[in-house]
Structures are given as structure tokens and as C-alpha cells.
Amino acid sequence: MRLRRRIWAAAVLAALLCPGTAAGASNPFLPGNAPAPRVVRNLSGVSVLTHWQRALQSRMTALMDISTSAAVGTLTLVAGIYGVVHALGPGHQKTLLAGLVLSQGATLGQAATAAFLTAALHAGSSIVLIGGTALALERASLTAFERGRELIQRGAALALVALALGMLVRRVREAAHRRRHRLEAGHDASTCPVCSRMERAREKGASPWGAVVAGGIVPCPGAALLLLLGISAGHLGLGVLAVLALSLGMGVTLFAVEMGAMGVRRGLIPLGKGDPRRGDRIRTVLEVGGSLLVLAFAVLLAF
């Protein structure tokens, strides 16, 4: 049963991360389009996501022109579902959050906070950027949004690269220290000041919030699309409401990714009990590998 759970968690995590690391061929959120990334364009799963997103976009476009309470409720529900499906596609910080969880672990509360904070920042920054361009140009411009998004993304990526490099260096040093002590005869970790400091830092937990903010602040084109649909229909409030629902939907998907990463970590750590060498290797693979995953995401985000 435990092995089955570990395999299931790993499969879910891999399935969610595979499309998340691909780069899009072009802006996928111009009206009538949906994500079709180069790297995974021919995969059947991406075709299904594309079909669902187009259908949901069409439904939301129609609902934007109706101001009844029933239509508003339906729009909110459809936008939330769109957020879940939309976040399954390329990007949306799935790789970042999974890498953080694999590298340093997380409680359920921390994982939920990180997921929904990332989604809120990802969608909220689009509202700020679209609103700013509308005030500056006296009209909402998708071209201006894309230019601003590129600048924010580049700055956020550079900050994330610096944070990821610091995390990687710290994890590599910890792994090297553990290995050196394992090879020393008679080493007692409880009397080693370096080991004690590492253990205290581990119990306290390294703060992931800098990386979460840096990754989440990149504006979401899907949120920009919903806001522009609301503006074009003359219902700005409905556009903002749809973005908020989209954010909740994205948060659900991101939280599912984190749960998968937590399942992988919790499934692998116990395998090292009773064998210090194997346990050390498992920890090293998770912690250094997770840091490398975050760094790879940051580098891809920068370019």
C-alpha cells in the first residue's frame, strides 16, 4: 500500500510538471487562442487542455455580456474551472513550488499558503499592469501588457536565480558536510557545532517566501485576457471578479502539485532509515535536486 502511494504521488507530480517546463511558441492568450507550447505541442494531453481552454474562454466571453446574478455566478464558476485547467498548462510556477517542497519540505499550511499566494500574485499583478497601461494610454493594450510583463519577468527571474543559487550552495555544503562526517570514525553529530546549526536551521525551516514572491509576481496572460474581456464588454467589475476566481482555480492546481512533491519526499525519506549511507544519499538527491529544479526554472524564466 505504501509503495502504491509513493508511485501514485510520483506519477501525479511528473504529469503536472511535464507541461510546466515547456516554453510557449507565442502569446497563447490572444482571443481565440490557447496554450500550445512547442515542446509538447503534439502530446494528446496538451490538445485536451487546448480544447477545454478554448471552450471555457468562449463561455466566459458570452457570460461577460450578461449582468444577471445567475450569469455572474456561472461566470465565477467557469472562471474558477478555467483557472484549474489553465494552471495545468505551461508555466504557472509549478516547477518552482515542487522544487521548493522537494528541497526543504513543507507543512500542509505552508504548502497551501505558498500555492494560493503564488496564484494571487500571478493574477493580481496582471490587474495592476493592465490597469496601469489603461491609465497611461487611456485604453487597455495587450501589447503594452506584454512589454511590461517581459520587464517584470526578467527582473523577477534574475532575483530568483540569485535565490536559487544561494539555496543550491547551501544544500551542497550541507551534503558535503554530512558525507565528510559519515566517513570520519566516531563522529557524533550531537557534539558538532556545524551539524547542530544545520539541524536548528532545518527545524526552523528555510523561508521560501522570497522565491514564492519572485516567481509569483510575473503577470499571468490568462488573467489579462479575462480582464480585457470584461473591459471590452463594459463590465470591468466582472473582469476583476473572473480574475479572482481564476486565481483560486490556479491555487488548487498549484497546491495539488505541492501535495505530489510532499508525497514523493515523505515516501523516499523513510527508505533511508536503518542505513545512514542510503539515507544521506536520499536526502542529498532530494535537497540538491530540488534546488537544481528551482534554479532551472529561474533560468528558463529569464530567457
Beta strands, then each sheet from edge to edge (+ up, - down):
end
